[in-house]
Amino acid sequence: MEEIKNVKGTHDVYADENNAYEKVENLMKSIAEIYAYQGVRPPVLEHSPVFVRGVGEGSDIVRKEMYTFLDKGGRELTLRPEFTAGIMRLVVQNKLYATNELPLKLYYVGPVFRYERPQLGRYRQFNQFGVESIGHNSPLNDVEVIVLAYTILCSLGLENVKIKINTLGDEESRNNYRNALKAYFAGHIENMCVDCKSRFEINPLRILDCKVPEDRPIIEGAPKIGAYLSKDSQERFDQVLEALEALQIPYEINQSLVRGLDYYSETVFEFHYKSKEGNDYGAVGAGGHYGKLMSELGGPDLPGVGFSFGIERIVSVLKDDGLLEDVKNQLDAYIMPLDKESMIYAEEVAVILRNSGGYKVDMCFDNVKLGNMFKRAANKKAKFAIIIGENEVKEESVVLKDLAKQEQITVKVEELVDKFDELYEASYGEEEEEL
Ligand code: AMP
């Protein structure tokens, strides 16, 4: 029978790579918790209007990339292409804005789905981690979200993360700017790509996001948002930059940064990182402030700010830069029963070390020669071997061997956890990381 393969644009995560995902996600969650964010799990499936209204009809995501289908009950549903709109639906429906002090600070992690052309760093099912801080318009709220994202990237070991930042201004600024762009591109649009032609009709700001090389010189010559900002928006942006400087967060203003989702206003930003191998996976994360998203979804007129990281891209740059060496599967101890009669006692020893000692322990269930078991221990990168034969069962002891030092001792089982702690601390004590 023909082998069934995974769906195009999806990927399997297993072995050490799965450890990498766990490490990255756990670190992101733990830092978000320190910043007083709380986890939230919206469903993967939503009614399509959540995203059509939320992300915006003019966005590439809604126009071309959504996995939308009718379920057996005839409902039009969409697999989430991003989290923010679904979270806003959750907040509105459960009135979380009414029962909590604002801003409401939420984080999330999980898969999202976009029908894009698969390539380096681009999948159709990928994972995002992100936060939303909802219900406060302070520019410091934007700053805190940027600082959190930057702290996470630095804590993962990434050096020289580039933060690109821009402001899209308020509605008045954007209307003025849109008109200026329309006037400018009217003279060029004939010579631009088909996507830009439709962007010109739907939302000319989106043209600034075009990656087609032939279009870039035209785009470079377009008017810049800075000249069209209202006084309020200019002041707000200045306050954001001033706070970033006070906190010593490096940034680069990029006036072409517009983001692909329609809900953004005021501050927008992206995080870029090129791995030392030179691979450019695109932005590892991005986000911004949004004004009208909640009211678009039937809620009160509350603003928010958030960012989203692409976990696949972050794992790729960490892997390229050798920052995931510590996620290799390693055992603390491998238990080696020498004969069938020692098996049950060996299992008891394994359970004691796991449950009382908290050590990662595996055991050989096969009746194989000792040399073979040592090979298996080496394959599993075990730090210690525990050898159990007839004598040990009789004496209620074990032979405990430090595989790095190649030294062994006999230990009574009731002293095993204490002795193991002591030897482990002596050989590996300083390696253990916090967080
Ligand atoms: P966005 O929701 O488009 O702002 O994307 C946020 C982050 O998700 C980006 O900065 C990327 O790191 C990641 N991302 C977006 N699209 C993809 C994709 N197709 N495959 C993998 N990662 C992606």
Residues whose N, C-alpha, C, O or C-beta is under 5 A from the ligand:
A	BS01	AMP	E82 E116 G121 R122 Y123 F126 A283 V284 G285 A286 S308 F309 G310 E312 R313
